[in-house]
Amino acid sequence: MYSVRYLVSLGLVIVGCSAGYTMIIMWGITKLLPLNGSAYWIVAGIVFFVIVTVGVCFYIPRLRKMW
């Protein structure tokens, strides 16, 4: 079973890294599509949510053996 300390520390790492990747991806999207106002934030939220979800599903089982 996962400890609370493990889940909190890994969650913070995943959220922090996902924010960086979201900024990079949004920079590329805005070069292709002119997004302004609320459309930008909706797309950014969707991209962030997808990256966090994939990160949680991928990294929690794999990093358990390392930490």
Secondary structure, DSSP 8 states (H G I E B T S, - for coil): ---HHHHHHHHHHHHHHHHHHHHHHHHHHHHHS---THHHHHHHHHHHHHHHHHHHHHHHHHHTTT-
